[in-house]
Amino acid sequence: MRTVGQQLARRRKQLDLTQQMAAERIGITSTTVSAVERGLNEIQRSKRADWERGLDLAAGSITRSYEDGAPLQPAAPARATPAPSSDPDEKVVWDMNIPESYRRDIIEILRSAKRGNNAV
């Protein structure tokens, strides 16, 4: 059975990410990625969702792996990408240097908020 750190390293490599690239996606330092992968540090509960988003893992996957040794689970396939529109707010989001999954989530929130505002 692989440790959580070994599984995280394997997942990072599956995504063809360096430790630095993974760190940028997660919002931490590459030193932290290295320490976790080598089993020197355990990921704090408050940071696990960031790791899961950064490495495209299912929500709660890291906690389950720490608690009962369950293998890490990839996130469900991504929803269809919303097409860029003429909406200026959405254009700003599309130009952001963030993971596409974050863009989709932000655009979904924007569209939902606008529908809510129009319904009033």
Jmol script that loads the backbone (N, CA, C; Angstrom):
load data "model"
ATOM      1  N   MET A   1       0.847  -1.185   0.000  1.00  0.00           N
ATOM      2  CA  MET A   1       0.000   0.000   0.000  1.00  0.00           C
ATOM      3  C   MET A   1       0.891   1.247   0.000  1.00  0.00           C
ATOM      4  N   ARG A   2       0.560   2.181  -0.831  1.00  0.00           N
ATOM      5  CA  ARG A   2       1.328   3.425  -0.925  1.00  0.00           C
ATOM      6  C   ARG A   2       0.881   4.392   0.159  1.00  0.00           C
ATOM      7  N   THR A   3       1.832   5.180   0.655  1.00  0.00           N
ATOM      8  CA  THR A   3       1.482   6.218   1.614  1.00  0.00           C
ATOM      9  C   THR A   3       0.744   7.331   0.880  1.00  0.00           C
ATOM     10  N   VAL A   4       0.120   8.217   1.640  1.00  0.00           N
ATOM     11  CA  VAL A   4      -0.586   9.350   1.022  1.00  0.00           C
ATOM     12  C   VAL A   4       0.409  10.168   0.199  1.00  0.00           C
ATOM     13  N   GLY A   5       1.569  10.422   0.750  1.00  0.00           N
ATOM     14  CA  GLY A   5       2.583  11.204   0.029  1.00  0.00           C
ATOM     15  C   GLY A   5       2.987  10.560  -1.283  1.00  0.00           C
ATOM     16  N   GLN A   6       3.179   9.248  -1.269  1.00  0.00           N
ATOM     17  CA  GLN A   6       3.534   8.536  -2.498  1.00  0.00           C
ATOM     18  C   GLN A   6       2.404   8.620  -3.523  1.00  0.00           C
ATOM     19  N   GLN A   7       1.185   8.514  -3.047  1.00  0.00           N
ATOM     20  CA  GLN A   7       0.035   8.618  -3.954  1.00  0.00           C
ATOM     21  C   GLN A   7      -0.058  10.015  -4.559  1.00  0.00           C
ATOM     22  N   LEU A   8       0.205  11.031  -3.736  1.00  0.00           N
ATOM     23  CA  LEU A   8       0.154  12.407  -4.233  1.00  0.00           C
ATOM     24  C   LEU A   8       1.242  12.632  -5.281  1.00  0.00           C
ATOM     25  N   ALA A   9       2.430  12.101  -5.047  1.00  0.00           N
ATOM     26  CA  ALA A   9       3.522  12.231  -6.016  1.00  0.00           C
ATOM     27  C   ALA A   9       3.142  11.553  -7.330  1.00  0.00           C
ATOM     28  N   ARG A  10       2.543  10.374  -7.213  1.00  0.00           N
ATOM     29  CA  ARG A  10       2.117   9.645  -8.411  1.00  0.00           C
ATOM     30  C   ARG A  10       1.067  10.438  -9.179  1.00  0.00           C
ATOM     31  N   ARG A  11       0.098  11.007  -8.461  1.00  0.00           N
ATOM     32  CA  ARG A  11      -0.955  11.796  -9.112  1.00  0.00           C
ATOM     33  C   ARG A  11      -0.358  13.014  -9.809  1.00  0.00           C
ATOM     34  N   ARG A  12       0.561  13.701  -9.130  1.00  0.00           N
ATOM     35  CA  ARG A  12       1.208  14.877  -9.720  1.00  0.00           C
ATOM     36  C   ARG A  12       1.894  14.490 -11.029  1.00  0.00           C
ATOM     37  N   LYS A  13       2.567  13.371 -11.024  1.00  0.00           N
ATOM     38  CA  LYS A  13       3.274  12.914 -12.226  1.00  0.00           C
ATOM     39  C   LYS A  13       2.291  12.504 -13.324  1.00  0.00           C
ATOM     40  N   GLN A  14       1.147  11.918 -12.938  1.00  0.00           N
ATOM     41  CA  GLN A  14       0.111  11.577 -13.926  1.00  0.00           C
ATOM     42  C   GLN A  14      -0.373  12.835 -14.648  1.00  0.00           C
ATOM     43  N   LEU A  15      -0.424  13.931 -13.907  1.00  0.00           N
ATOM     44  CA  LEU A  15      -0.872  15.205 -14.485  1.00  0.00           C
ATOM     45  C   LEU A  15       0.260  15.934 -15.194  1.00  0.00           C
ATOM     46  N   ASP A  16       1.439  15.305 -15.206  1.00  0.00           N
ATOM     47  CA  ASP A  16       2.630  15.877 -15.850  1.00  0.00           C
ATOM     48  C   ASP A  16       2.999  17.242 -15.253  1.00  0.00           C
ATOM     49  N   LEU A  17       2.983  17.293 -13.921  1.00  0.00           N
ATOM     50  CA  LEU A  17       3.320  18.521 -13.206  1.00  0.00           C
ATOM     51  C   LEU A  17       4.637  18.347 -12.456  1.00  0.00           C
ATOM     52  N   THR A  18       5.445  19.389 -12.453  1.00  0.00           N
ATOM     53  CA  THR A  18       6.601  19.411 -11.566  1.00  0.00           C
ATOM     54  C   THR A  18       6.109  19.760 -10.169  1.00  0.00           C
ATOM     55  N   GLN A  19       6.973  19.604  -9.184  1.00  0.00           N
ATOM     56  CA  GLN A  19       6.574  20.011  -7.836  1.00  0.00           C
ATOM     57  C   GLN A  19       6.270  21.503  -7.802  1.00  0.00           C
ATOM     58  N   GLN A  20       7.024  22.299  -8.535  1.00  0.00           N
ATOM     59  CA  GLN A  20       6.777  23.747  -8.581  1.00  0.00           C
ATOM     60  C   GLN A  20       5.420  24.047  -9.209  1.00  0.00           C
ATOM     61  N   MET A  21       5.099  23.375 -10.299  1.00  0.00           N
ATOM     62  CA  MET A  21       3.808  23.602 -10.953  1.00  0.00           C
ATOM     63  C   MET A  21       2.661  23.194 -10.037  1.00  0.00           C
ATOM     64  N   ALA A  22       2.799  22.060  -9.369  1.00  0.00           N
ATOM     65  CA  ALA A  22       1.767  21.615  -8.431  1.00  0.00           C
ATOM     66  C   ALA A  22       1.611  22.625  -7.307  1.00  0.00           C
ATOM     67  N   ALA A  23       2.736  23.110  -6.789  1.00  0.00           N
ATOM     68  CA  ALA A  23       2.700  24.092  -5.699  1.00  0.00           C
ATOM     69  C   ALA A  23       1.935  25.350  -6.121  1.00  0.00           C
ATOM     70  N   GLU A  24       2.155  25.807  -7.347  1.00  0.00           N
ATOM     71  CA  GLU A  24       1.457  26.997  -7.836  1.00  0.00           C
ATOM     72  C   GLU A  24      -0.044  26.741  -7.957  1.00  0.00           C
ATOM     73  N   ARG A  25      -0.422  25.553  -8.416  1.00  0.00           N
ATOM     74  CA  ARG A  25      -1.848  25.215  -8.532  1.00  0.00           C
ATOM     75  C   ARG A  25      -2.513  25.123  -7.162  1.00  0.00           C
ATOM     76  N   ILE A  26      -1.755  24.652  -6.168  1.00  0.00           N
ATOM     77  CA  ILE A  26      -2.305  24.454  -4.827  1.00  0.00           C
ATOM     78  C   ILE A  26      -2.255  25.750  -4.014  1.00  0.00           C
ATOM     79  N   GLY A  27      -1.248  26.582  -4.289  1.00  0.00           N
ATOM     80  CA  GLY A  27      -1.079  27.831  -3.544  1.00  0.00           C
ATOM     81  C   GLY A  27      -0.132  27.673  -2.362  1.00  0.00           C
ATOM     82  N   ILE A  28       0.891  26.856  -2.535  1.00  0.00           N
ATOM     83  CA  ILE A  28       1.882  26.600  -1.485  1.00  0.00           C
ATOM     84  C   ILE A  28       3.274  26.643  -2.105  1.00  0.00           C
ATOM     85  N   THR A  29       4.292  26.278  -1.327  1.00  0.00           N
ATOM     86  CA  THR A  29       5.653  26.249  -1.857  1.00  0.00           C
ATOM     87  C   THR A  29       6.009  24.846  -2.348  1.00  0.00           C
ATOM     88  N   SER A  30       6.978  24.784  -3.244  1.00  0.00           N
ATOM     89  CA  SER A  30       7.427  23.486  -3.739  1.00  0.00           C
ATOM     90  C   SER A  30       8.106  22.685  -2.629  1.00  0.00           C
ATOM     91  N   THR A  31       8.668  23.373  -1.642  1.00  0.00           N
ATOM     92  CA  THR A  31       9.272  22.702  -0.490  1.00  0.00           C
ATOM     93  C   THR A  31       8.209  21.923   0.284  1.00  0.00           C
ATOM     94  N   THR A  32       7.034  22.507   0.405  1.00  0.00           N
ATOM     95  CA  THR A  32       5.929  21.841   1.096  1.00  0.00           C
ATOM     96  C   THR A  32       5.474  20.612   0.310  1.00  0.00           C
ATOM     97  N   VAL A  33       5.368  20.761  -1.011  1.00  0.00           N
ATOM     98  CA  VAL A  33       4.983  19.609  -1.839  1.00  0.00           C
ATOM     99  C   VAL A  33       5.988  18.480  -1.627  1.00  0.00           C
ATOM    100  N   SER A  34       7.253  18.802  -1.667  1.00  0.00           N
ATOM    101  CA  SER A  34       8.299  17.796  -1.489  1.00  0.00           C
ATOM    102  C   SER A  34       8.191  17.113  -0.128  1.00  0.00           C
ATOM    103  N   ALA A  35       7.994  17.891   0.922  1.00  0.00           N
ATOM    104  CA  ALA A  35       7.918  17.330   2.276  1.00  0.00           C
ATOM    105  C   ALA A  35       6.707  16.407   2.428  1.00  0.00           C
ATOM    106  N   VAL A  36       5.577  16.779   1.844  1.00  0.00           N
ATOM    107  CA  VAL A  36       4.373  15.947   1.931  1.00  0.00           C
ATOM    108  C   VAL A  36       4.579  14.661   1.132  1.00  0.00           C
ATOM    109  N   GLU A  37       5.119  14.792  -0.064  1.00  0.00           N
ATOM    110  CA  GLU A  37       5.334  13.613  -0.890  1.00  0.00           C
ATOM    111  C   GLU A  37       6.305  12.623  -0.242  1.00  0.00           C
ATOM    112  N   ARG A  38       7.274  13.127   0.490  1.00  0.00           N
ATOM    113  CA  ARG A  38       8.237  12.255   1.158  1.00  0.00           C
ATOM    114  C   ARG A  38       7.732  11.750   2.509  1.00  0.00           C
ATOM    115  N   GLY A  39       6.530  12.177   2.907  1.00  0.00           N
ATOM    116  CA  GLY A  39       5.946  11.704   4.160  1.00  0.00           C
ATOM    117  C   GLY A  39       6.462  12.421   5.393  1.00  0.00           C
ATOM    118  N   LEU A  40       7.135  13.545   5.207  1.00  0.00           N
ATOM    119  CA  LEU A  40       7.662  14.302   6.338  1.00  0.00           C
ATOM    120  C   LEU A  40       6.590  15.157   7.002  1.00  0.00           C
ATOM    121  N   ASN A  41       5.598  15.581   6.222  1.00  0.00           N
ATOM    122  CA  ASN A  41       4.504  16.413   6.726  1.00  0.00           C
ATOM    123  C   ASN A  41       3.177  15.811   6.294  1.00  0.00           C
ATOM    124  N   GLU A  42       2.164  15.977   7.141  1.00  0.00           N
ATOM    125  CA  GLU A  42       0.798  15.615   6.775  1.00  0.00           C
ATOM    126  C   GLU A  42       0.080  16.904   6.410  1.00  0.00           C
ATOM    127  N   ILE A  43      -0.768  16.842   5.405  1.00  0.00           N
ATOM    128  CA  ILE A  43      -1.502  18.026   4.972  1.00  0.00           C
ATOM    129  C   ILE A  43      -2.529  18.400   6.034  1.00  0.00           C
ATOM    130  N   GLN A  44      -2.529  19.669   6.440  1.00  0.00           N
ATOM    131  CA  GLN A  44      -3.512  20.150   7.406  1.00  0.00           C
ATOM    132  C   GLN A  44      -4.907  20.011   6.798  1.00  0.00           C
ATOM    133  N   ARG A  45      -5.878  19.694   7.646  1.00  0.00           N
ATOM    134  CA  ARG A  45      -7.262  19.541   7.166  1.00  0.00           C
ATOM    135  C   ARG A  45      -7.724  20.772   6.397  1.00  0.00           C
ATOM    136  N   SER A  46      -7.353  21.951   6.862  1.00  0.00           N
ATOM    137  CA  SER A  46      -7.814  23.191   6.226  1.00  0.00           C
ATOM    138  C   SER A  46      -7.211  23.392   4.837  1.00  0.00           C
ATOM    139  N   LYS A  47      -6.170  22.650   4.488  1.00  0.00           N
ATOM    140  CA  LYS A  47      -5.505  22.796   3.191  1.00  0.00           C
ATOM    141  C   LYS A  47      -5.819  21.661   2.228  1.00  0.00           C
ATOM    142  N   ARG A  48      -6.500  20.631   2.697  1.00  0.00           N
ATOM    143  CA  ARG A  48      -6.714  19.448   1.861  1.00  0.00           C
ATOM    144  C   ARG A  48      -7.546  19.743   0.620  1.00  0.00           C
ATOM    145  N   ALA A  49      -8.550  20.593   0.727  1.00  0.00           N
ATOM    146  CA  ALA A  49      -9.372  20.934  -0.445  1.00  0.00           C
ATOM    147  C   ALA A  49      -8.533  21.638  -1.504  1.00  0.00           C
ATOM    148  N   ASP A  50      -7.572  22.467  -1.081  1.00  0.00           N
ATOM    149  CA  ASP A  50      -6.688  23.132  -2.039  1.00  0.00           C
ATOM    150  C   ASP A  50      -5.860  22.102  -2.807  1.00  0.00           C
ATOM    151  N   TRP A  51      -5.344  21.115  -2.088  1.00  0.00           N
ATOM    152  CA  TRP A  51      -4.578  20.041  -2.726  1.00  0.00           C
ATOM    153  C   TRP A  51      -5.470  19.252  -3.686  1.00  0.00           C
ATOM    154  N   GLU A  52      -6.690  18.954  -3.250  1.00  0.00           N
ATOM    155  CA  GLU A  52      -7.598  18.179  -4.094  1.00  0.00           C
ATOM    156  C   GLU A  52      -7.933  18.936  -5.380  1.00  0.00           C
ATOM    157  N   ARG A  53      -8.190  20.227  -5.274  1.00  0.00           N
ATOM    158  CA  ARG A  53      -8.463  21.029  -6.476  1.00  0.00           C
ATOM    159  C   ARG A  53      -7.221  21.092  -7.357  1.00  0.00           C
ATOM    160  N   GLY A  54      -6.067  21.334  -6.750  1.00  0.00           N
ATOM    161  CA  GLY A  54      -4.828  21.483  -7.509  1.00  0.00           C
ATOM    162  C   GLY A  54      -4.404  20.224  -8.236  1.00  0.00           C
ATOM    163  N   LEU A  55      -4.738  19.073  -7.668  1.00  0.00           N
ATOM    164  CA  LEU A  55      -4.350  17.798  -8.287  1.00  0.00           C
ATOM    165  C   LEU A  55      -5.544  17.042  -8.868  1.00  0.00           C
ATOM    166  N   ASP A  56      -6.647  17.754  -9.058  1.00  0.00           N
ATOM    167  CA  ASP A  56      -7.854  17.171  -9.662  1.00  0.00           C
ATOM    168  C   ASP A  56      -8.262  15.865  -8.985  1.00  0.00           C
ATOM    169  N   LEU A  57      -8.390  15.930  -7.669  1.00  0.00           N
ATOM    170  CA  LEU A  57      -8.815  14.769  -6.882  1.00  0.00           C
ATOM    171  C   LEU A  57     -10.239  14.977  -6.373  1.00  0.00           C
ATOM    172  N   ALA A  58     -10.919  13.891  -6.115  1.00  0.00           N
ATOM    173  CA  ALA A  58     -12.276  13.960  -5.570  1.00  0.00           C
ATOM    174  C   ALA A  58     -12.245  14.599  -4.185  1.00  0.00           C
ATOM    175  N   ALA A  59     -13.261  15.383  -3.889  1.00  0.00           N
ATOM    176  CA  ALA A  59     -13.367  16.026  -2.586  1.00  0.00           C
ATOM    177  C   ALA A  59     -13.376  14.971  -1.483  1.00  0.00           C
ATOM    178  N   GLY A  60     -12.582  15.187  -0.454  1.00  0.00           N
ATOM    179  CA  GLY A  60     -12.520  14.278   0.679  1.00  0.00           C
ATOM    180  C   GLY A  60     -11.575  13.108   0.484  1.00  0.00           C
ATOM    181  N   SER A  61     -11.017  12.990  -0.698  1.00  0.00           N
ATOM    182  CA  SER A  61     -10.152  11.858  -1.030  1.00  0.00           C
ATOM    183  C   SER A  61      -8.907  11.801  -0.137  1.00  0.00           C
ATOM    184  N   ILE A  62      -8.303  12.943   0.122  1.00  0.00           N
ATOM    185  CA  ILE A  62      -7.075  12.965   0.933  1.00  0.00           C
ATOM    186  C   ILE A  62      -7.384  12.577   2.375  1.00  0.00           C
ATOM    187  N   THR A  63      -8.452  13.096   2.933  1.00  0.00           N
ATOM    188  CA  THR A  63      -8.818  12.756   4.309  1.00  0.00           C
ATOM    189  C   THR A  63      -9.090  11.256   4.428  1.00  0.00           C
ATOM    190  N   ARG A  64      -9.858  10.696   3.484  1.00  0.00           N
ATOM    191  CA  ARG A  64     -10.134   9.253   3.513  1.00  0.00           C
ATOM    192  C   ARG A  64      -8.838   8.453   3.438  1.00  0.00           C
ATOM    193  N   SER A  65      -7.907   8.915   2.641  1.00  0.00           N
ATOM    194  CA  SER A  65      -6.636   8.198   2.504  1.00  0.00           C
ATOM    195  C   SER A  65      -5.841   8.244   3.805  1.00  0.00           C
ATOM    196  N   TYR A  66      -5.817   9.405   4.456  1.00  0.00           N
ATOM    197  CA  TYR A  66      -5.129   9.502   5.748  1.00  0.00           C
ATOM    198  C   TYR A  66      -5.817   8.629   6.802  1.00  0.00           C
ATOM    199  N   GLU A  67      -7.139   8.636   6.813  1.00  0.00           N
ATOM    200  CA  GLU A  67      -7.878   7.950   7.874  1.00  0.00           C
ATOM    201  C   GLU A  67      -7.910   6.428   7.729  1.00  0.00           C
ATOM    202  N   ASP A  68      -8.120   5.947   6.515  1.00  0.00           N
ATOM    203  CA  ASP A  68      -8.257   4.491   6.384  1.00  0.00           C
ATOM    204  C   ASP A  68      -7.426   3.875   5.268  1.00  0.00           C
ATOM    205  N   GLY A  69      -6.515   4.651   4.712  1.00  0.00           N
ATOM    206  CA  GLY A  69      -5.629   4.111   3.683  1.00  0.00           C
ATOM    207  C   GLY A  69      -6.266   3.967   2.316  1.00  0.00           C
ATOM    208  N   ALA A  70      -7.465   4.541   2.143  1.00  0.00           N
ATOM    209  CA  ALA A  70      -8.146   4.449   0.848  1.00  0.00           C
ATOM    210  C   ALA A  70      -7.285   5.099  -0.238  1.00  0.00           C
ATOM    211  N   PRO A  71      -7.314   4.545  -1.439  1.00  0.00           N
ATOM    212  CA  PRO A  71      -6.552   5.173  -2.526  1.00  0.00           C
ATOM    213  C   PRO A  71      -7.162   6.522  -2.905  1.00  0.00           C
ATOM    214  N   LEU A  72      -6.320   7.439  -3.339  1.00  0.00           N
ATOM    215  CA  LEU A  72      -6.801   8.735  -3.802  1.00  0.00           C
ATOM    216  C   LEU A  72      -7.649   8.539  -5.043  1.00  0.00           C
ATOM    217  N   GLN A  73      -8.731   9.297  -5.127  1.00  0.00           N
ATOM    218  CA  GLN A  73      -9.656   9.179  -6.254  1.00  0.00           C
ATOM    219  C   GLN A  73      -9.604  10.445  -7.109  1.00  0.00           C
ATOM    220  N   PRO A  74      -9.443  10.294  -8.424  1.00  0.00           N
ATOM    221  CA  PRO A  74      -9.502  11.468  -9.302  1.00  0.00           C
ATOM    222  C   PRO A  74     -10.883  12.108  -9.228  1.00  0.00           C
ATOM    223  N   ALA A  75     -10.937  13.383  -9.498  1.00  0.00           N
ATOM    224  CA  ALA A  75     -12.214  14.097  -9.541  1.00  0.00           C
ATOM    225  C   ALA A  75     -13.044  13.563 -10.696  1.00  0.00           C
ATOM    226  N   ALA A  76     -14.345  13.719 -10.590  1.00  0.00           N
ATOM    227  CA  ALA A  76     -15.240  13.316 -11.671  1.00  0.00           C
ATOM    228  C   ALA A  76     -14.864  14.104 -12.920  1.00  0.00           C
ATOM    229  N   PRO A  77     -15.149  13.554 -14.089  1.00  0.00           N
ATOM    230  CA  PRO A  77     -14.844  14.283 -15.325  1.00  0.00           C
ATOM    231  C   PRO A  77     -15.435  15.682 -15.288  1.00  0.00           C
ATOM    232  N   ALA A  78     -14.697  16.601 -15.840  1.00  0.00           N
ATOM    233  CA  ALA A  78     -15.118  18.008 -15.829  1.00  0.00           C
ATOM    234  C   ALA A  78     -16.387  18.198 -16.645  1.00  0.00           C
ATOM    235  N   ARG A  79     -17.180  19.126 -16.183  1.00  0.00           N
ATOM    236  CA  ARG A  79     -18.367  19.515 -16.943  1.00  0.00           C
ATOM    237  C   ARG A  79     -17.921  20.162 -18.249  1.00  0.00           C
ATOM    238  N   ALA A  80     -18.830  20.272 -19.163  1.00  0.00           N
ATOM    239  CA  ALA A  80     -18.506  20.932 -20.424  1.00  0.00           C
ATOM    240  C   ALA A  80     -18.076  22.366 -20.148  1.00  0.00           C
ATOM    241  N   THR A  81     -17.058  22.795 -20.830  1.00  0.00           N
ATOM    242  CA  THR A  81     -16.535  24.146 -20.648  1.00  0.00           C
ATOM    243  C   THR A  81     -17.504  25.156 -21.248  1.00  0.00           C
ATOM    244  N   PRO A  82     -17.899  26.145 -20.443  1.00  0.00           N
ATOM    245  CA  PRO A  82     -18.779  27.163 -21.021  1.00  0.00           C
ATOM    246  C   PRO A  82     -18.014  27.946 -22.081  1.00  0.00           C
ATOM    247  N   ALA A  83     -18.661  28.209 -23.171  1.00  0.00           N
ATOM    248  CA  ALA A  83     -18.003  28.950 -24.246  1.00  0.00           C
ATOM    249  C   ALA A  83     -17.810  30.400 -23.826  1.00  0.00           C
ATOM    250  N   PRO A  84     -16.653  30.977 -24.192  1.00  0.00           N
ATOM    251  CA  PRO A  84     -16.473  32.406 -23.909  1.00  0.00           C
ATOM    252  C   PRO A  84     -17.604  33.193 -24.578  1.00  0.00           C
ATOM    253  N   SER A  85     -18.075  34.186 -23.874  1.00  0.00           N
ATOM    254  CA  SER A  85     -19.196  34.951 -24.412  1.00  0.00           C
ATOM    255  C   SER A  85     -18.785  36.401 -24.589  1.00  0.00           C
ATOM    256  N   SER A  86     -19.742  37.216 -24.973  1.00  0.00           N
ATOM    257  CA  SER A  86     -19.476  38.642 -25.136  1.00  0.00           C
ATOM    258  C   SER A  86     -19.602  39.389 -23.810  1.00  0.00           C
ATOM    259  N   ASP A  87     -19.993  38.682 -22.755  1.00  0.00           N
ATOM    260  CA  ASP A  87     -20.132  39.305 -21.444  1.00  0.00           C
ATOM    261  C   ASP A  87     -18.754  39.770 -20.955  1.00  0.00           C
ATOM    262  N   PRO A  88     -18.594  41.055 -20.643  1.00  0.00           N
ATOM    263  CA  PRO A  88     -17.270  41.560 -20.236  1.00  0.00           C
ATOM    264  C   PRO A  88     -16.748  40.908 -18.951  1.00  0.00           C
ATOM    265  N   ASP A  89     -17.642  40.573 -18.024  1.00  0.00           N
ATOM    266  CA  ASP A  89     -17.203  39.920 -16.792  1.00  0.00           C
ATOM    267  C   ASP A  89     -16.632  38.539 -17.094  1.00  0.00           C
ATOM    268  N   GLU A  90     -17.294  37.813 -17.989  1.00  0.00           N
ATOM    269  CA  GLU A  90     -16.811  36.484 -18.341  1.00  0.00           C
ATOM    270  C   GLU A  90     -15.491  36.560 -19.106  1.00  0.00           C
ATOM    271  N   LYS A  91     -15.340  37.569 -19.947  1.00  0.00           N
ATOM    272  CA  LYS A  91     -14.075  37.733 -20.675  1.00  0.00           C
ATOM    273  C   LYS A  91     -12.908  37.926 -19.702  1.00  0.00           C
ATOM    274  N   VAL A  92     -13.144  38.691 -18.655  1.00  0.00           N
ATOM    275  CA  VAL A  92     -12.099  38.908 -17.642  1.00  0.00           C
ATOM    276  C   VAL A  92     -11.713  37.579 -17.005  1.00  0.00           C
ATOM    277  N   VAL A  93     -12.701  36.762 -16.678  1.00  0.00           N
ATOM    278  CA  VAL A  93     -12.432  35.460 -16.064  1.00  0.00           C
ATOM    279  C   VAL A  93     -11.641  34.581 -17.027  1.00  0.00           C
ATOM    280  N   TRP A  94     -12.025  34.557 -18.313  1.00  0.00           N
ATOM    281  CA  TRP A  94     -11.323  33.720 -19.294  1.00  0.00           C
ATOM    282  C   TRP A  94      -9.866  34.138 -19.448  1.00  0.00           C
ATOM    283  N   ASP A  95      -9.556  35.409 -19.206  1.00  0.00           N
ATOM    284  CA  ASP A  95      -8.182  35.890 -19.349  1.00  0.00           C
ATOM    285  C   ASP A  95      -7.330  35.656 -18.107  1.00  0.00           C
ATOM    286  N   MET A  96      -7.946  35.201 -17.022  1.00  0.00           N
ATOM    287  CA  MET A  96      -7.199  34.952 -15.784  1.00  0.00           C
ATOM    288  C   MET A  96      -6.264  33.756 -15.946  1.00  0.00           C
ATOM    289  N   ASN A  97      -5.119  33.835 -15.310  1.00  0.00           N
ATOM    290  CA  ASN A  97      -4.160  32.735 -15.338  1.00  0.00           C
ATOM    291  C   ASN A  97      -4.430  31.822 -14.139  1.00  0.00           C
ATOM    292  N   ILE A  98      -5.538  31.084 -14.250  1.00  0.00           N
ATOM    293  CA  ILE A  98      -5.961  30.161 -13.195  1.00  0.00           C
ATOM    294  C   ILE A  98      -6.376  28.851 -13.860  1.00  0.00           C
ATOM    295  N   PRO A  99      -6.434  27.755 -13.107  1.00  0.00           N
ATOM    296  CA  PRO A  99      -6.877  26.502 -13.711  1.00  0.00           C
ATOM    297  C   PRO A  99      -8.272  26.640 -14.326  1.00  0.00           C
ATOM    298  N   GLU A 100      -8.471  25.937 -15.421  1.00  0.00           N
ATOM    299  CA  GLU A 100      -9.746  26.043 -16.133  1.00  0.00           C
ATOM    300  C   GLU A 100     -10.935  25.665 -15.262  1.00  0.00           C
ATOM    301  N   SER A 101     -10.733  24.710 -14.357  1.00  0.00           N
ATOM    302  CA  SER A 101     -11.847  24.321 -13.487  1.00  0.00           C
ATOM    303  C   SER A 101     -12.288  25.500 -12.619  1.00  0.00           C
ATOM    304  N   TYR A 102     -11.331  26.347 -12.194  1.00  0.00           N
ATOM    305  CA  TYR A 102     -11.683  27.540 -11.415  1.00  0.00           C
ATOM    306  C   TYR A 102     -12.462  28.512 -12.294  1.00  0.00           C
ATOM    307  N   ARG A 103     -12.001  28.685 -13.557  1.00  0.00           N
ATOM    308  CA  ARG A 103     -12.704  29.581 -14.482  1.00  0.00           C
ATOM    309  C   ARG A 103     -14.156  29.148 -14.636  1.00  0.00           C
ATOM    310  N   ARG A 104     -14.357  27.844 -14.880  1.00  0.00           N
ATOM    311  CA  ARG A 104     -15.724  27.336 -15.056  1.00  0.00           C
ATOM    312  C   ARG A 104     -16.572  27.635 -13.824  1.00  0.00           C
ATOM    313  N   ASP A 105     -15.992  27.395 -12.645  1.00  0.00           N
ATOM    314  CA  ASP A 105     -16.743  27.633 -11.410  1.00  0.00           C
ATOM    315  C   ASP A 105     -17.100  29.109 -11.257  1.00  0.00           C
ATOM    316  N   ILE A 106     -16.154  29.989 -11.539  1.00  0.00           N
ATOM    317  CA  ILE A 106     -16.402  31.437 -11.395  1.00  0.00           C
ATOM    318  C   ILE A 106     -17.466  31.888 -12.384  1.00  0.00           C
ATOM    319  N   ILE A 107     -17.367  31.408 -13.624  1.00  0.00           N
ATOM    320  CA  ILE A 107     -18.359  31.790 -14.635  1.00  0.00           C
ATOM    321  C   ILE A 107     -19.741  31.273 -14.262  1.00  0.00           C
ATOM    322  N   GLU A 108     -19.783  30.068 -13.746  1.00  0.00           N
ATOM    323  CA  GLU A 108     -21.063  29.516 -13.296  1.00  0.00           C
ATOM    324  C   GLU A 108     -21.667  30.388 -12.189  1.00  0.00           C
ATOM    325  N   ILE A 109     -20.835  30.834 -11.275  1.00  0.00           N
ATOM    326  CA  ILE A 109     -21.299  31.718 -10.187  1.00  0.00           C
ATOM    327  C   ILE A 109     -21.780  33.041 -10.757  1.00  0.00           C
ATOM    328  N   LEU A 110     -21.003  33.617 -11.694  1.00  0.00           N
ATOM    329  CA  LEU A 110     -21.417  34.881 -12.318  1.00  0.00           C
ATOM    330  C   LEU A 110     -22.778  34.745 -12.998  1.00  0.00           C
ATOM    331  N   ARG A 111     -22.937  33.686 -13.775  1.00  0.00           N
ATOM    332  CA  ARG A 111     -24.200  33.493 -14.496  1.00  0.00           C
ATOM    333  C   ARG A 111     -25.362  33.290 -13.528  1.00  0.00           C
ATOM    334  N   SER A 112     -25.116  32.541 -12.479  1.00  0.00           N
ATOM    335  CA  SER A 112     -26.148  32.301 -11.478  1.00  0.00           C
ATOM    336  C   SER A 112     -26.551  33.603 -10.797  1.00  0.00           C
ATOM    337  N   ALA A 113     -25.552  34.412 -10.451  1.00  0.00           N
ATOM    338  CA  ALA A 113     -25.834  35.689  -9.786  1.00  0.00           C
ATOM    339  C   ALA A 113     -26.625  36.616 -10.702  1.00  0.00           C
ATOM    340  N   LYS A 114     -26.257  36.616 -11.973  1.00  0.00           N
ATOM    341  CA  LYS A 114     -26.977  37.487 -12.921  1.00  0.00           C
ATOM    342  C   LYS A 114     -28.416  37.016 -13.113  1.00  0.00           C
ATOM    343  N   ARG A 115     -28.620  35.697 -13.158  1.00  0.00           N
ATOM    344  CA  ARG A 115     -29.994  35.188 -13.270  1.00  0.00           C
ATOM    345  C   ARG A 115     -30.793  35.583 -12.027  1.00  0.00           C
ATOM    346  N   GLY A 116     -30.146  35.484 -10.873  1.00  0.00           N
ATOM    347  CA  GLY A 116     -30.810  35.859  -9.622  1.00  0.00           C
ATOM    348  C   GLY A 116     -31.167  37.325  -9.592  1.00  0.00           C
ATOM    349  N   ASN A 117     -30.244  38.174 -10.091  1.00  0.00           N
ATOM    350  CA  ASN A 117     -30.495  39.611 -10.110  1.00  0.00           C
ATOM    351  C   ASN A 117     -31.605  39.961 -11.100  1.00  0.00           C
ATOM    352  N   ASN A 118     -31.678  39.236 -12.211  1.00  0.00           N
ATOM    353  CA  ASN A 118     -32.725  39.501 -13.212  1.00  0.00           C
ATOM    354  C   ASN A 118     -34.095  39.037 -12.734  1.00  0.00           C
ATOM    355  N   ALA A 119     -34.110  38.070 -11.829  1.00  0.00           N
ATOM    356  CA  ALA A 119     -35.374  37.515 -11.351  1.00  0.00           C
ATOM    357  C   ALA A 119     -36.048  38.431 -10.334  1.00  0.00           C
ATOM    358  N   VAL A 120     -35.306  39.361  -9.785  1.00  0.00           N
ATOM    359  CA  VAL A 120     -35.845  40.219  -8.739  1.00  0.00           C
ATOM    360  C   VAL A 120     -36.749  41.266  -9.282  1.00  0.00           C
TER     361      VAL A 120
END
end "model"
wireframe off; spacefill off
backbone 0.3
color backbone group
